[in-house]
């Protein structure tokens, strides 16, 4: 009698162990030299693959595991989205993505035809180059907390279109190879795919929430995990029956789960598996590369990689411009999509089965595609990290070429091109959930305000609520001017893009030194950066979540309310620092907008390098020259009331002043410091 536990080990277990061990080792070394783990996984795959050390030879098994990683990644993205959000992205997906894919195919095919490559192979090569890496781009953006930034939205929209259009490409490959196929057959296949997708969405939308509700009521974690896996793979498989990729089907499954009350729980169950299988994907891509081919053709590979990056980056930027993004953001989004993607390998296998290879070069073309893909995938995290600098360069180019930005002419609620026509008001940058809630409070209290965002649909909603809005990049001075930031009392930055937040704060502070600036950020590590840029108060979501949590815990143990408030103040003081403001100050700034008619109060920080620093109040002559009265000075923890004329103003002081809005604007040069990019 034999027992399974005593049987010989399965042959592939050793290979998988070697694969993941190498991945851990190389990823750890990359961490030590501050490279992202993805680069380590790719390099580890090259090292252990059949073309190098040969520790792993079962490439087909690894590729199957890798495909599960892509499926789980797309499923997770779908869970974090919603059908409503997808409807809002319809225009960027089909217009922006269509421009990106269509122009890339046309450009690559045109170049190939000029080099004498047959028509079928030329278009096929265009198919391969048009695809970008969903797995790498979305993972890097998520790690950098940039998924919900303009660059993240550009990337997601175009990647989703690529995942959809791959169905059409797969149907066209036999025709390009001259193996038949008719327009009617293609139309039928596409119609069938559309019908299946609609059926899945309509049917499963009714079934999935009900099903998960029944499973969740059992309170069995293992049962819930199995149910989520069944939904993910089942919907993906059903979609694949119509020729749609399983990965895209998994994304649809994620969308369905997102409509239930258990979306977050489902995501938490899937994430550990996603991490494991996604690592296998990057390892498998590295295994495909022949290091000898790369060494022998290094010059050509690097030249081709640079050409692909430049071509795809520019075309993706054009697609982003078509859907309304400014040049800087469009260029940054294009850079993020400059690599060749994992679905290119799927298409390459389809082509190889009917005799099509990249540029009709046979095995040389296939290895060239793999080499260029691996090089660009390794570079992608670095390219995304440099995208903010490229965006800043694009903004300077746009300002130099057309002066006042076209976005500034999109002002609404106060007349096109003439701004919002307010003074001593609040400017809200970002009309997402936080911006909407703030706008509602300001409207209820009666404080005048204006809103800016780069999401046209969000601004349409604001217009419908009769809110003065301006579409455009608020890190550019013309946009801030059209919002009246030079006359405003308060500016609140409530967007998720950390680099854009810093730029907005810096430009707004230079434009209006008397402006009170509140900036939201996700992480406490950004507080010091935003403070240096000019923010009066920085509100980190990370810290505020922690504060709310321990406040609830202390309350549950009946700790007195005054003691809880003391602990909260201590934590905020430790994490924010003396000059970083406080949440109480933020609340006060927002609600102090109802001043006496004609007169307004401002608390203006005197920054290092400002002309006012080091001079006495008498020397500044604020009352005589500008009609401004200094009521008090806050220096550290000390408050000096009604300071005398000989009082010496120092950097770091906060002057509490009373004047009219125009008088604050006239005194701005005394508090202005050089603009930092």
C-alpha positions in Angstrom: 0.0 0.0 0.0 1.5 3.4 -1.0 0.8 6.7 0.5 0.8 10.0 -1.5 3.0 11.7 1.2 5.7 9.1 0.7 5.8 9.5 -3.1 8.7 11.0 -5.0 8.5 14.8 -5.1 6.9 16.4 -8.2 9.6 17.4 -10.7 8.4 21.0 -11.1 8.5 21.8 -7.3 12.3 22.1 -7.3 12.1 24.4 -10.3 9.5 26.6 -8.7 11.5 26.7 -5.5 14.6 27.8 -7.5 12.6 30.4 -9.4 11.1 32.1 -6.3 14.4 31.8 -4.3 16.2 33.6 -7.1 13.5 36.1 -7.2 13.7 36.8 -3.5 17.5 37.1 -3.6 17.7 39.4 -6.6 14.8 41.5 -5.5 16.5 41.9 -2.1 19.7 43.1 -3.8 17.6 45.5 -5.9 16.1 46.8 -2.7 19.5 47.5 -1.3 20.5 49.5 -4.3 17.1 51.2 -4.3 15.8 49.6 -7.5 12.1 48.5 -7.6 11.5 44.7 -7.0 10.0 44.3 -10.6 13.5 44.9 -12.0 14.8 42.2 -9.7 12.2 39.7 -10.8 13.0 40.3 -14.4 16.7 39.9 -13.9 16.2 36.8 -11.7 14.1 35.3 -14.5 16.9 35.9 -17.0 19.4 34.3 -14.6 17.5 31.0 -13.8 16.0 30.6 -17.3 16.8 27.9 -19.9 19.1 30.4 -21.8 21.3 31.1 -18.8 21.8 28.9 -15.7 19.1 26.5 -16.7 17.8 26.0 -13.2 14.2 26.3 -14.6 13.4 24.6 -17.9 9.6 24.1 -17.7 8.8 27.5 -19.3 5.2 26.5 -20.1 4.4 25.8 -16.5 5.8 29.1 -15.3 3.9 31.0 -18.1 0.7 29.4 -17.0 1.3 30.5 -13.4 2.2 34.0 -14.7 -1.1 34.2 -16.6 -2.9 33.6 -13.3 -0.9 36.6 -11.9 -2.2 38.9 -14.7 -5.8 37.6 -14.1 -5.6 38.3 -10.4 -4.1 41.8 -11.1 -6.9 42.7 -13.4 -9.5 41.3 -11.0 -8.1 43.4 -8.2 -8.2 46.6 -10.4 -11.8 45.8 -11.2 -12.7 45.4 -7.5 -11.2 48.8 -6.8 -13.2 50.4 -9.6 -17.0 50.4 -10.1 -19.4 50.2 -13.0 -20.2 53.9 -12.4 -16.5 54.8 -12.6 -16.1 52.8 -15.8 -19.0 54.7 -17.4 -17.2 57.9 -16.5 -14.1 56.6 -18.2 -15.8 55.6 -21.4 -14.6 58.6 -23.4 -10.9 58.3 -22.3 -11.0 54.6 -22.9 -12.4 54.5 -26.4 -11.2 57.9 -27.7 -7.8 58.2 -26.0 -7.1 54.5 -26.2 -8.3 54.3 -29.8 -6.0 57.2 -30.8 -3.0 55.6 -29.0 -3.5 52.1 -30.5 -4.5 53.3 -34.0 -1.7 55.8 -34.5 0.9 53.4 -33.0 -0.1 50.6 -35.4 -0.1 53.0 -38.4 3.3 54.5 -37.5 5.0 51.2 -36.9 3.5 49.6 -40.0 4.5 52.6 -42.1 8.1 52.4 -40.9 8.2 48.6 -41.5 6.8 49.0 -45.0 9.4 51.6 -45.8 12.0 49.1 -44.8 10.6 46.5 -47.2 8.7 44.4 -44.8 5.6 42.7 -46.2 2.2 44.4 -45.4 0.9 41.6 -43.2 4.1 41.4 -41.1 4.2 45.2 -40.9 0.7 45.5 -39.4 1.4 42.5 -37.2 4.5 44.2 -35.8 2.3 47.3 -35.2 0.0 45.2 -33.1 2.8 44.0 -30.9 4.3 47.4 -30.3 0.9 49.0 -29.6 0.4 46.9 -26.4 1.8 48.3 -23.1 2.3 46.3 -19.9 -0.8 46.4 -17.7 0.9 44.4 -15.0 3.9 46.7 -14.6 2.3 50.1 -15.1 -0.6 49.6 -12.8 1.6 47.9 -10.1 4.2 50.7 -10.2 1.5 53.4 -10.1 -0.2 51.6 -7.1 3.1 51.4 -5.2 3.6 55.1 -5.8 0.0 55.9 -4.7 -0.5 57.5 -8.1 -3.4 55.3 -9.5 -5.9 58.0 -9.0 -3.8 60.9 -10.4 -4.3 62.2 -13.9 -1.3 60.1 -15.1 -2.8 57.1 -13.5 -6.2 57.7 -15.1 -4.6 58.1 -18.6 -2.7 54.9 -18.2 -5.7 52.9 -17.0 -7.9 54.1 -19.8 -5.5 53.3 -22.5 -4.5 49.9 -21.0 -8.1 48.9 -20.8 -8.7 49.8 -24.4 -5.7 47.7 -25.3 -7.1 44.7 -23.4 -10.4 45.1 -25.3 -8.9 45.6 -28.8 -6.6 42.5 -28.4 -9.8 40.5 -29.3 -9.9 42.3 -32.7 -6.2 41.9 -33.2 -6.3 38.1 -32.6 -9.1 37.8 -35.1 -7.1 39.7 -37.8 -3.9 37.8 -37.4 -4.9 34.9 -39.7 -6.1 37.4 -42.3 -2.7 39.2 -42.2 -1.0 35.8 -42.7 -3.1 35.2 -45.8 -5.0 32.3 -44.3 -8.5 33.5 -45.0 -11.2 35.0 -42.9 -14.0 37.3 -44.0 -15.4 40.6 -42.9 -18.7 38.8 -42.0 -16.8 36.3 -39.9 -15.0 39.0 -38.0 -18.2 41.0 -37.5 -19.9 37.8 -36.1 -17.0 37.1 -33.7 -17.0 40.7 -32.5 -20.8 40.7 -32.1 -20.6 37.4 -30.1 -17.9 38.9 -27.9 -20.0 42.0 -27.2 -23.1 39.9 -26.5 -21.3 37.6 -24.0 -19.8 40.6 -22.2 -23.2 42.3 -21.9 -24.8 39.0 -20.8 -22.1 38.5 -18.2 -22.4 42.1 -16.8 -26.2 42.1 -16.7 -26.6 38.6 -15.4 -23.8 38.5 -12.9 -24.6 42.0 -11.6 -27.8 40.6 -10.3 -26.3 37.3 -9.1 -22.8 38.2 -7.7 -23.9 40.6 -4.8 -26.7 38.1 -3.8 -24.2 35.2 -3.9 -21.5 37.0 -1.9 -24.1 38.1 0.7 -25.1 34.4 1.2 -21.5 33.3 1.5 -20.5 36.1 3.9 -23.3 35.2 6.3 -21.7 31.8 6.9 -18.7 33.7 8.4 -16.3 31.1 7.0 -13.2 32.8 5.6 -12.1 29.9 3.5 -15.6 29.6 1.9 -15.5 33.3 1.1 -12.1 33.0 -0.5 -13.2 30.1 -2.7 -16.3 32.0 -3.7 -14.2 35.0 -4.8 -11.8 32.7 -6.7 -14.8 31.1 -8.4 -16.3 34.4 -9.5 -12.9 35.7 -10.8 -12.0 32.6 -12.8 -15.6 31.7 -13.7 -16.5 35.1 -15.2 -13.1 35.2 -16.9 -13.6 31.8 -18.4 -17.2 32.7 -19.6 -15.8 35.8 -21.3 -13.0 33.8 -22.9 -15.6 31.6 -24.7 -16.4 34.6 -26.9 -12.8 35.3 -27.7 -12.2 37.9 -25.0 -9.0 37.5 -23.0 -9.5 35.8 -19.6 -7.7 38.8 -18.0 -10.3 41.2 -19.4 -13.0 38.8 -18.2 -11.4 38.9 -14.7 -11.5 42.7 -14.8 -15.3 42.4 -15.5 -15.6 40.0 -12.6 -13.9 42.5 -10.3 -16.3 45.2 -11.5 -19.2 43.0 -10.5 -17.7 42.3 -7.0 -17.2 46.1 -6.6 -20.9 46.5 -6.7 -21.4 44.4 -3.6 -20.9 45.3 0.1 -18.0 42.9 0.3 -15.6 44.5 -2.2 -12.9 45.5 0.3 -13.0 42.0 2.0 -12.7 40.3 -1.4 -9.7 42.5 -2.3 -8.0 41.7 1.0 -8.4 38.0 0.4 -7.0 38.1 -3.2 -4.0 40.5 -2.7 -1.6 37.9 -1.2 -2.3 35.5 -4.1 -2.0 38.4 -6.6 1.5 39.3 -5.2 2.7 35.7 -5.6 1.4 35.1 -9.1 2.3 38.6 -10.3 5.9 38.0 -9.2 5.8 34.7 -11.3 4.7 36.8 -14.3 7.8 39.1 -14.2 10.0 36.1 -13.6 8.6 34.3 -16.6 9.2 37.3 -18.9 12.8 37.3 -17.9 13.1 33.6 -18.6 12.2 34.2 -22.3 15.3 36.3 -22.9 18.4 34.8 -24.4 21.3 36.7 -22.8 23.7 35.7 -25.6 21.4 37.4 -28.2 21.2 40.5 -26.1 25.0 40.8 -25.8 25.6 40.1 -29.5 22.9 42.7 -30.6 23.1 45.1 -27.6 23.4 48.2 -29.8 20.5 47.4 -32.0 18.4 46.4 -29.0 19.0 49.7 -27.2 18.4 51.6 -30.4 15.1 49.8 -31.0 14.1 50.2 -27.3 14.8 54.0 -27.5 12.8 54.2 -30.8 9.8 52.3 -29.3 9.8 54.4 -26.1 9.9 57.7 -28.1 7.3 56.7 -30.6 4.9 55.2 -28.0 5.4 58.0 -25.6 4.7 60.7 -28.1 1.6 59.0 -29.5 0.2 58.2 -26.1 0.6 61.8 -25.2 -1.3 62.8 -28.3 -4.1 60.5 -27.2 -4.1 62.1 -23.8 -4.2 65.6 -25.4 -7.2 64.5 -27.5 -9.2 63.7 -24.3 -8.3 67.1 -22.8 -5.2 66.7 -20.6 -2.6 69.5 -20.7 0.8 68.8 -22.4 2.7 68.2 -19.2 0.4 65.5 -17.9 0.0 64.0 -21.3 3.7 63.6 -21.8 4.0 62.0 -18.3 1.2 59.6 -19.2 2.9 58.8 -22.5 6.2 58.0 -20.8 4.4 55.6 -18.4 3.0 53.6 -21.5 6.3 53.5 -23.4 7.1 49.8 -22.9 5.9 46.7 -24.8 3.4 44.6 -22.8 2.7 41.1 -21.8 -0.2 40.7 -24.3 2.3 41.2 -27.1 3.6 37.8 -26.3 0.1 36.3 -26.6 -0.2 37.9 -30.0 3.3 36.8 -31.0 2.4 33.2 -30.2 -0.8 33.6 -32.3 1.3 35.0 -35.1 3.9 32.3 -34.9 1.2 29.6 -35.3 0.4 31.1 -38.8 3.9 32.0 -39.8 4.0 35.7 -38.8 7.0 37.1 -36.8 8.1 40.6 -35.9 9.3 42.4 -39.0 9.2 39.0 -40.8 12.7 38.2 -39.2 11.8 34.8 -37.9 13.5 33.7 -34.6 15.7 36.8 -34.7 12.6 39.0 -34.7 11.1 37.1 -31.8 14.2 37.4 -29.7 14.5 41.0 -30.6 10.9 41.6 -29.4 11.7 39.8 -26.1 14.9 41.8 -25.6 13.4 45.2 -26.2 10.4 44.2 -24.0 12.6 43.2 -21.1 14.8 46.3 -21.4 11.8 48.6 -21.4 10.1 46.8 -18.6 13.1 47.2 -16.4 13.3 50.9 -17.2 9.5 51.5 -16.7 9.6 52.1 -12.9 12.4 54.6 -13.4 10.6 56.3 -16.3 7.4 56.6 -14.2 9.5 58.1 -11.3 10.8 60.8 -13.7 7.4 61.6 -15.1 6.7 64.6 -12.8 9.8 66.3 -14.1 8.7 65.7 -17.7 5.3 67.1 -16.7 6.9 70.2 -15.3 8.9 70.6 -18.5 5.7 70.3 -20.6 4.0 73.0 -18.5 6.9 75.4 -19.2 6.8 74.6 -22.9 3.0 75.2 -23.0 3.4 78.4 -21.1 6.2 79.6 -23.4 4.3 78.8 -26.7 0.8 80.0 -25.9 1.2 82.3 -22.9 -2.1 82.1 -21.0 -3.1 78.5 -21.1 -6.2 77.4 -23.1 -7.5 75.9 -19.9 -7.7 79.3 -18.4 -10.3 80.2 -21.1 -12.4 77.3 -19.9 -13.5 79.3 -16.8 -17.2 78.9 -16.1 -19.6 80.4 -13.7 -18.0 83.8 -14.1 -17.7 84.2 -17.9 -15.2 82.6 -20.3 -11.7 83.9 -19.9 -12.5 86.3 -17.1 -12.1 84.2 -14.0 -14.6 83.7 -11.2 -15.0 87.4 -10.2 -14.6 86.7 -6.4 -12.4 88.2 -3.7 -11.5 87.0 -0.2 -12.9 83.7 -1.1 -11.8 80.1 -0.8 -10.3 78.2 -3.8 -10.8 74.4 -3.8 -8.4 72.4 -6.0 -9.9 69.0 -6.7 -13.6 68.2 -6.9 -13.4 64.6 -5.8 -15.2 63.2 -2.7 -13.2 65.5 -0.3 -13.6 68.5 -2.5 -17.4 67.9 -2.9 -17.8 67.6 0.9 -15.9 70.8 1.5 -17.9 72.7 -1.2 -21.1 71.6 0.5 -19.9 72.9 3.9 -18.8 76.2 2.4 -22.1 76.7 0.6 -24.1 75.9 3.8 -22.1 78.4 5.8 -22.2 81.0 3.1 -18.5 81.4 2.4 -17.8 82.2 -1.3 -15.6 79.7 -3.2 -14.5 78.5 -6.6 -13.4 75.1 -7.7 -10.8 73.7 -10.1 -10.3 70.2 -11.4 -9.0 68.4 -14.5 -11.8 65.9 -14.6 -14.3 67.4 -17.1 -17.2 65.3 -15.8 -16.7 66.4 -12.2 -16.7 70.0 -13.2 -19.9 69.5 -15.2 -21.5 68.3 -11.9 -20.1 71.4 -10.2 -21.6 73.6 -12.9 -25.0 72.0 -12.5 -24.8 73.0 -8.8 -24.1 76.6 -9.9 -20.5 76.5 -8.5 -17.9 78.7 -10.2 -15.4 76.3 -11.8 -12.3 76.5 -13.9 -10.9 73.5 -15.8 -7.2 73.2 -15.9 -3.8 72.5 -14.3 -3.8 74.5 -11.1 -0.1 74.4 -10.8 0.0 77.0 -13.6 -0.3 80.6 -12.6 -2.9 81.5 -15.3 -5.3 78.9 -13.9 -4.8 80.2 -10.3 -5.3 83.8 -11.6 -8.6 82.8 -13.2 -9.6 81.2 -9.9 -8.9 84.5 -8.2 -6.1 83.1 -6.1 -4.3 86.4 -6.0 -7.4 87.9 -4.2 -8.4 84.8 -2.3 -8.2 84.3 1.5 -7.8 80.5 1.5 -6.7 77.8 -0.9 -7.4 74.1 -0.2 -5.6 71.4 -2.3 -7.6 68.2 -2.2 -6.0 66.0 -4.9 -4.2 62.7 -4.8 -1.2 63.7 -6.9 1.6 64.4 -4.5 3.9 66.1 -7.0 1.1 68.2 -8.4 0.1 69.2 -4.8 3.6 70.4 -4.1 3.7 72.5 -7.3 0.3 74.0 -6.7 1.3 75.0 -3.2 4.6 76.5 -4.4 3.1 78.5 -7.3 0.1 79.7 -5.1 2.4 80.8 -2.3 4.6 82.8 -4.8 1.5 84.3 -6.4 -0.1 85.4 -3.1 2.1 85.4 0.0 -0.9 86.3 2.2 -3.0 83.3 1.1 -3.8 80.7 3.7 -3.0 77.3 2.1 -4.3 73.9 3.4 -2.9 70.8 1.6 -4.1 67.3 1.9 -1.6 64.4 1.4 -1.8 60.7 1.9 1.4 60.2 3.9 3.1 61.9 6.8 6.4 61.8 4.9 5.1 64.5 2.6 4.3 67.0 5.4 7.7 68.6 5.5 8.0 68.9 1.7 4.6 70.7 1.5 5.4 72.9 4.4 8.7 74.0 2.7 6.7 74.6 -0.5 4.5 77.1 1.4 1.5 75.2 3.0 0.2 76.6 6.3 -1.5 73.4 7.2 -0.9 69.9 5.9 -3.5 67.2 6.6 -2.1 63.7 6.1 -4.7 61.0 5.6 -2.4 58.4 7.1 -2.1 60.2 10.4 -5.7 61.3 10.6 -6.8 57.7 10.1 -4.5 56.6 13.0 -5.9 59.4 15.2 -9.5 58.3 14.5 -8.6 54.7 15.3 -7.0 55.3 18.6 -9.7 57.9 19.6 -12.3 55.1 19.1 -10.2 52.6 21.1 -9.7 55.0 24.0 -13.4 55.9 23.9 -14.3 52.2 24.1 -12.3 52.0 27.4 -14.1 55.1 28.8 -11.0 57.3 28.8 -12.2 60.9 29.6 -12.8 63.1 26.5 -10.3 65.7 27.6 -7.5 63.1 28.0 -8.3 61.7 24.5 -8.1 65.3 23.1 -4.8 65.8 24.9 -3.4 62.6 23.3 -4.7 63.6 19.9 -3.0 67.0 20.2 0.3 65.3 21.3 0.3 62.9 18.4 -0.4 65.7 15.9 2.2 67.9 17.4 4.8 65.2 17.2 4.0 64.3 13.6 3.3 67.7 12.2 5.8 69.9 14.0 5.3 73.4 15.3 5.2 75.1 11.9 3.0 72.6 10.1 -0.3 73.8 11.5 -3.0 71.7 13.0 -6.4 70.3 12.1 -8.1 72.8 14.4 -6.3 75.6 12.5 -7.6 74.2 9.3 -11.1 74.2 10.5 -10.7 77.8 11.7 -9.3 78.9 8.4 -12.2 77.5 6.5 -14.9 78.9 8.8 -13.4 82.3 9.5 -14.3 83.6 6.0 -17.3 85.6 7.3 -15.5 88.8 8.4 -16.9 92.3 8.9 -18.1 93.8 5.6 -15.1 95.2 3.7 -12.5 94.1 6.3 -10.8 90.7 6.4 -8.3 89.0 8.7 -5.3 87.1 7.4 -2.6 85.2 9.3 0.5 85.5 7.1 3.6 83.4 7.6 6.9 85.3 7.1 9.2 82.8 5.3 12.9 82.7 5.0 14.1 85.1 2.3 11.0 87.3 2.3 11.7 91.0 2.2 9.7 91.5 5.4 12.0 89.3 7.4 14.5 91.2 9.6 12.7 94.5 9.4 10.7 96.4 12.0 6.9 97.1 11.6 7.7 100.8 11.4 10.1 100.2 8.6 7.5 98.1 6.7 4.9 100.9 7.1 2.1 98.4 6.5 -0.6 100.8 7.8 0.7 103.9 6.1 1.5 102.4 2.7 -1.1 99.7 2.4 -3.8 100.3 5.1 -3.0 97.1 6.9 -3.2 96.8 10.7 -1.1 94.1 12.5 -3.2 92.9 15.3 -0.9 90.2 16.7 2.3 88.2 16.0 2.6 84.5 16.6 6.2 83.5 17.3 6.6 79.9 18.2 4.3 79.2 21.1 4.2 82.9 22.0 1.6 85.4 20.9 2.4 89.2 21.0 -0.7 91.4 20.9 -0.7 94.9 19.3 3.1 94.9 18.6 4.8 98.3 18.7 6.4 99.9 15.6 9.9 98.9 16.7 8.9 95.2 16.8 11.4 93.2 14.6 9.8 90.7 12.3 11.7 87.5 11.9 11.4 84.5 9.5 9.0 82.0 11.0 6.7 84.7 12.5 3.0 84.6 11.7 1.4 88.1 11.4 -2.3 88.4 12.1 -3.5 91.4 10.0 -6.7 93.2 9.2 -7.3 95.0 5.9 -9.4 94.9 2.7 -8.7 92.1 0.1 -7.1 94.6 -2.4 -4.7 95.9 0.3 -3.4 92.4 1.1 -2.7 92.0 -2.7 -0.9 95.3 -2.8 1.4 94.2 0.1 2.2 90.8 -1.4 5.8 91.7 -2.5 6.8 92.1 1.2 6.1 88.5 1.9 6.9 86.9 -1.5 9.9 84.4 -1.8 11.5 83.1 -4.9 9.4 80.5 -6.7 10.7 76.9 -6.4 9.8 74.4 -9.1 
